[in-house]
Amino acid sequence: MVKKPAQPSDSFKPNLRTNLSFPTPTASSPAKKDRKMAGACNISPTEYTAPFLKFISENPTVFHAVDYFTKRLDENGFTRLSERGSWKNELSQGGMYYAVRNGSSLVAFKVGNQYERGDGAAIIAGHIDALTARLKPIPKLKSKAGYEQLAVAPYAGGLNSTWWDRDLSIGGRVLVKDPKSGKVVTKLVKLGWPIARIPTLAPHFGSVANGPFNLETQMVPIIGLDDSDGSPVSQEPFSRQAVLDGSGTFYSTQPPRLFAAIARELGITDYKTIINWELELYDSQPAQLGGLDKEFIFGGRIDDKLCSYAALEALICSSKAAGALDDGSIIKMVGLFDDEEIGSLLRQGARGNFLPSVIERICEAFAHDECGPNVLSQTYANSFLISADVTHAVNPNFLNAYLENHSPHLNVGLVVSADPNGHMTTDAVSTAILQRIADNCGSKLQLFQIRNDTRSGGTVGPMLSSATGIRAIDAGLAQLSMHSIRATTGSLDPGLGVKIFCGFFDYYEQVDREFSGLDR
C-alpha cells in the first residue's frame, strides 16, 4: 500500500517545512569524478541541487544533454560501445558500459558481478527531449518592416503562449567536414547570448492582441534589424532554392548573419565545411533557486531533464558503491530517449529497438552459445522497469483540477502515476515493489491520478513494457507549469530522485525475491 502524502482537511498544503542549505559543487560533490560513492541510504539530496542547476543551464538541447551524460560516464569508468561493432567479446561481469544513438539517446548499464544469462535487469527509462522551436530546413525569410526574422517550427507543444517575450538563444549540433580527411564530424554549439525574441502586440491595439494567434505568421522570431527592407530571398516565391545540389549549397539556404555567428562560435572560417545542422531556440535564462527559503528551482526544460539527470546520477552512484549491495546478479540500466514529446516513433525514440537490442546483445555476450527466445524471455521476465517522467505537482491556484488524495507536492519524493485506461504501466504489483524499495532506502512515495473529466498524458513506459513483457511502473518527480518554457520543481527533488533511483538499483534484486511467487 502506497503511503499518501499527509493532507490537512481544509487545504492541499504539505506538512513539510524545510530550512534548506545547498553546498556549491566542490571536490566532494557528485559532479566530481573522485567522489567516494555510497549507497542510496547515505545520499543527501541537497548535494545534487547545485550540480543540477549547472547541468540544466549549460545543456539546453538534447545533444548537449547526451554529451554531458557521456562525459559523466567516461569520468566514472564506463566504457563506450559502438552499435556498429560486435559486443560479444567486449562485456564482462562487473563491467560498466554505455552506447549512444543519433547523439540524442543513450543506454548505460552495469553488469552484476555474479550475472549469468537469463538474470534480470533493473531499468530506469525516461526522455531527454523537451518542447522547443526548431529551425526549418531553409529558415531564411525576407525582411519585414526592417526586421530580420527566422523561420522555425514547433517541436511538440513549443511556441505556445509562454514563448512570447522570452530571451531566446540558439543551439544544437553542426555537421562539419574535415577538408583534409574528408570525414564528417559533429560539433555542438550554443550561442552565449539571446539572439531571438517573439514580441507580443501591446494590449492598446485591442482584440487583435488577444489572439488566437497563427503559429506560422504571428509567432515568428525577430533576430535583428535589416535595412534592406523587403528584399526577397529569391527572385521568385517558389524558386529552385529548395534544391540541394552541390558544395556550398547549405550556406546559401541559411541566414548569412546567423551562419556567420555559428561559424564564428565554432572557430570555422571556411563556410563550405559546414554541411548541415540541427538547431533550435531555447530560453537563455539560467535555472536558479527561488522562494523565501530557496525551496524552488525555476528553469527551462525541466520536463524531462530532471528525471534523466537523477536516473543517470543514480546509476553512477549505485555502480560505484562498494560492498554487498553491488555484488549482485542483475544488470543495472538507464535508457534515456529522444522524441518522447512527439510519440517516440523514430529510431532514437523509445518505440525503436535501442533498449531491447542492448539487452539482447548483453544476453548474447553471456550466453556463450546462442541467445534465443528462451533466454531473452527469461531475462525480460526477471526484469523491472521504472518509467521515469515528470508529473504534475498540485497548483494552489487550481485546486479544482486535482483529486484531493492524489495531489503531489514538491520536495517530498517520487510520484507514482496511475491511470485506469492503460496510459501508465502502474499496477498493484509494481506499486508494492517500488514501495518496498522506498522503505529500504528511506524514501517517500506520492500518488497522482487525473480526474475523470481530464485527459491523461503518456510516457515511454507502456510502449517498452508491452514490447518486452517487462513488469513496470510509472513514477517521476513533480513539477509545476509542465510544458511552459520555464517550469518549477523543488530544490530537493533532483537529489530525492537520485536517492530513490539509487535505492532501486541497490535493492531491486532483494525485493524481487519477495514477489517471486506471484503469477507474472
N, C-alpha and C positions, 0 to 999 in steps of 0.2 A: 504494500500500500504506500503510495507516494505521500510524503508529508506536504500538506498545503502551507503556503506562507501565512503567517498569522495576520488576521484581518480584523480591525475594530469594526463593530457592528454598524457604525454610522459613517464610515468612510473607507477609502482604499489605502490609507496611509500605512506604510510598513512600520513594524515595531523595531526598526534598526536605526540607531543613531551612532555614527562613527566619527571619531576625530582622526582625520586622515593625514598621513605624512608619507611623502613619496621620495625615496632616495634617488638621486641622479645616477645615471649609469657610471659605474666605476669598475675597477678590475674584478670586483666580486659580484657584479651584476650579471643577469642571464644573457646580456648581449655580448659577453666576453667569452672567448673560447677556453680560457683556463679556469672557468668556474668549476668547482667540485660539485657535481650534480648529486642531489639526494632524491629520495622517493617522494611521492605525492604528499604524504603526511607532513613533510618538512618544508613545503613550499609556502612562502609568504607572498600573498597576492600583490602587495604594494611594490614588490621588486620588479614587477612587469609593467607598471604604469608608464614610467618614463621611456623605456625601450619601445613600447607600443606606440606612444606618441611620435617618437622619432621615425619608426617604421612607416606609419601611415602617412606622415607628412612628406617623407623623402621618396616614396614609391607609389606615385599616383596612378600608374597604368598596370594592367595585368602583367605586362612584360617586365616592368621594373620589380613587381612583387615576386615573380618567379625567380628573377635574377638574385634578389635579396635572399630568398629561401635557399637557393643553391649555394650561395656563399656561406650561409649559416651551417648548412650540412657539410660543406667542404671543411670548414674550420673545426668541426666536431667529429671528424674522422669517417664520414660517409664516403663511399666510392661511387662515382658516376658511371652508369651503364648506358650504352647506346642501344637503341631499339634495332639498329641496323646490324649489330653484331650478335654472336651467339653467347648466351649466358650459361651454357651447360657446365663449363669448367671454371666459371667465374665466382660462383656462390659457395659459401661455406657456413657452417654453424657458427653463430656469434657474429657474423658479418653484418655490416650496415651499408645500405645501398640506396641509390635513387636513379630515376630516369625522368627525362623531360620530353614532352611532346609539343611541338609548334612554338616553343618558347613561352607558352601560356598555360600549360598544365603540367602537373608534377605528381609522381608517385614515389614515396620514400618508405623504406622498410628496414626493420632489424630482424634478422633470423635468430630464433632462440638457440641457446647453447646446446639444447637437447632436442632440437627439432628433427622430426622424421617425416617422411612422406605421409600425407593424409592428415597430419595435425592441422589445427585451425589457425585462423588469423583474427586478431583484434584490430578492426579497421575503423578509422575516422575519415569520413569523406565530406567534402564541402566544396564551395566555389570561390574563386578569386575575382571574377569579373564583377563590374559594377555598372550601374546606369551611367551613360555618358553620351557625348555627341562626337561622332567620328567624321573625319574629312571624307568627302565624296572623292571618287577616283580622279575627277577633274574639278577641283574646288575653286577655280578661277571664276570670278564674276565681274561683269562690267561695273564700273563705279556708278554710284547714285548720289546725287546731291553733294559731291565732293568726298564721299566716304568710300574706302576700300572695304569690301566685305568678303566673307569666307563661306563657301558652300559646305554645309555639314548636314549629317543625317542622324536622327536619334537612334541610339542603341538601346533597345528595350524601352523603358519609360523615360529616357533622357529628354532634355528640352522641355521638361514640364514647367509649371509656373514658378518653381523655386530657382530656375536658372536665370530669371530676369535680374539684371543689375548686379551680377556677380563678377568678380575679378577672375577671368579665365586665362589660364596658360595652356600650353600645348606640349604633348609628349607622346612617345611611342617608340616603335622600332624602325630603323632605317637600313635598307639593304645596300651595301657598298661593295663594288667590285674592285679588287686589288689589280691595278694595271699591270703589275709585274707577273704575279702568279696566275691571274685570271680567276681566282677563287672569289666567291661571293660570301661576305660575312655580314653578321647582324651587329649593328651598333645601336645602343639605347640613347635616347635623347629626351631632355626636358628643358624648356627654357625657364630661366630663373626669375621671370617677371610676368605679370599679366599682359597678354597680347590681344585679348579679345573681350568684348562685352556685348550683351544683348540688352539694349536700352528699352525701358518701358516708355510708354506715352503718358505724359502728365495728365492727371485727372481733369485738368482745366478744359481738355478737349471734349469732354462729355462722354456719351455712351460708347464711342469708338474705342475709348481707352479701357473699357471693361471687358472686352472680348465677347465671344470666343475668338481665339487667335489662330491664324493659319501658320502651321509649323514651317511650311515651305517659303512663305513670303514675308511673314511678320516676326519670325524668331531667327533672323539671320544675323550672326555676329558681325560687329564692326571691328576691323583690325588696324585701321589707320586712315589718314587723310590722303586724298588723291586729287591733284589739281587738273588731271586730265579727265574732267567730269564727262561721263557718258561715253568714253572710249570703248568701243566694242571689244570683246575678247577675240573675235574673229570677224572677217568681212561679212559672213552670213550666219544667221542664227543656228543653222544645223550644218556646220561645215565638217571637213574631214579631221577636225581636231581630235575627235574621239578615236582615231585610228593610231595604234601604236606600231610604228614601222621602222625603227632604227635607233642608232646611238644618239643620245641627247633628246630623244622624244619625250622622256618623262619630265625633264626640266621644262619643256615647252608647255606642258599641261598644268603646271603649278604656278601659284602667285609668285612672281620673281622676288619680292621682298621677303616673303616667308621662306622661300627656298634659300635665299642668302643667309637668313638668320639661322636656319637649321644647319647649313653647311659650316657657318662660322662657329657655331657651338661645338661641332664635331671636329673642327680644325681641318676641314676639307676645302681645298682650293679648286680642284678640278671637278666641276659640277657634273660632268658626264659619268663620273664613277658612282654617283647616286642613281640606282636603277629603279628603286621603288621605295615606298614606305607605308606604314600603317600608323596614323597619328590621330589623336583625339584631344578634345578640350577637357580641362579639369579645373575644379575650384582651386585656386592657388593659395588660399588662406591656410596656414598650418593648423593642424589639430592642436587643441590646447585644453588645459584644465579649466573648469568653471564651477560655479556655485560658491556659496559663502565659505564652506569648508573644503572646497576643491573636490567635491564628491562626483562631479560630472566630467565627461570627456565630450567636447564639441569638436566635430571633424567631418570631413568628407569621406565617402567610400567605406563607411563602417560596415555596410552590407556588401560583401561579407569578407572583408579582410580581417575582421575581428575574430571570428571562429577559425579562419585559416591560420592566423598568427598563433592562436592558442593551441591549435592541434599540432602544428609543427614544433613549437617550443616544448610541448608535452612529449612528443616522440624523442626529441633530443635529450630531455631530462630523464625519461624512463630508460632510454637506451644506454645512458652513461652511468646510471645508478649501479652501485656495487652491492653485492650480496645476493641473498636467495631470491629476491623479487625479480632479478634479471636472469636467473638461472632456470629459465623455463623452456617449454617446447613449442610455444606459439610464435607466430610472426606478428610483429607489431608494425602496423602500416597506416600511412596517411595518404589519401588521394585528394588532390586539390585541382579542381577543374575550371575550365573556361566555359563560356556560353550558357551558363545556367539560366541567366536572366532572359534568354531568348529561346529556351526549350531544350538545350543540351544536345542538339541534333548533329553537330559537327564532330569530326574525329577527335578533337580535343575536349569535347563535352563528355559528360558522364554517361550518355547513351552510347558513346563509342565503345571500342573494345579495349581501351587503355588499361583500366584496372583489372578486368578479367584476364587479359593477356599477360599482365605481370604475374598474377597468381599462377596461371598455367605454366609460365616459364620457371617459376620457383619450384613448382611440383616436378617439372621435367628434370630440373637440375639435381633434385634429390631422389628421383625415382630410380636412377641407375640403370633402368631398362627402358620403361615406357610409362608416360603419364597419360593413361587412358581415362575414359569417362568415370570409371570406378574410383580411381584415386582423386580425381578432380571433384567429383560429387561428394566424396568423403571430406575433403578439405573444406568445401563450402558448408557442409552440414555442421562442421565443428567450429565454424567462424561466427563472428558477430560484428555488426556494422552500426556505428553511430553516424547518422546523417546530421551533420552539424551545420545548421543555418540559423542566422539571427531570427528572433521572433519579436513580437510586439510587447513592449513594456506598457503598463497602464498609464494613460494620459489623464491627468486630473481635470482637464477641461472638457473631456468627452467620456465621462464615466458610463454614460448610457450605451456606449458602443461595446462595452466589455461585459462578460459574465463575472459576477462578483467573486465567485470562488475560483476563477481561472484568470487572474489578473496579475501577471508577473511584475516584480519590482527590480529596480537597478540595485547593483551591489549586494545581491542576496545569493545568487547561484544559478546554475544551469536550468533552463526551462524545457520541460518535456512537452512537446506539441502533439496534441491528439486531434483526430478528425474521423468521424464515423463513416465517411464516404471514400476512404482509401487514398486521400491526398497525402497522408502521412503514414509511416510504417508502424507507428506506435501501437502496441497491444499490451495485454496484461503481463505476458511473459517477459517481453523486453523491458517493460517498465520495472518489473520486480528485479530483474537482473541489474539494471542501472541503479536502482535504489540500494541494493546490497553493496555495489561498488562505492556509491556515495557514502554509505555508512562506514565502510572500511577506511576511506581516506579523509573522513571528517568534512565532507561537503554537503551542501543542501541542494535539494531539487525543488523546482516550482512547476506549476502546471498551466498550460494555456490551451484553450479551445475557443473557436469562434462562436458567436451567437448563431442561432438557426436562420436568422434573416441576413446573414453576411456570407460572402463567398470566401473560400479558403484559397491561399496561395499554394505553391508546390515547392518541392525540394528534389535533390538528387536521390533521396532515399528510395522511393518506390521503384524507380527505374533500375537501380543497381540491385535491390533486393529481389525484384521479380525476375531479373535476367539470370541471377545466380542461385537463388533459393537461400541466400544468407539471411539469418534472423537479423532484425534491425529495429532501431528506434530513432525517431526524430527528436533531437534535443539541441538547442542552441542558446546563445546568450541574448539577453533582452536589450532592446534599443527603442528610443522614441524617434518619430519622424522618418520611418522607413521610406525609402525611395525619394527623399528630399536630397538636394545637392549637399546639404550639411545636416547631420543627424546627431543624436545624443545617446551615449551609453554611460554606464557607471565607471568611475575611475578604478574601482576594484575588479571590474568584470573581466578584463584581459587576464589578470592573474588567477581569478576564480576559475576561468576556463582552463588555464594551464593545469591547475590543481586537480580538477576532476578528470580531465583527459589523461593526465599522467596516472591518476588512480585507475582509470580504465585499463591502461596498458599494464600496470603493476598487478592488478587484482582480478582481471577477467578470467584467467585460467583457473584460479582458485574458486571463484564464484560459479563458473560454468559447471563445475563438478556437482554443485548443489542442485542444479537443474537438469542433470544428465538423465534422470528417469522420466522426464516429460516426453510425450509424443510430439516430435517436432514436425 
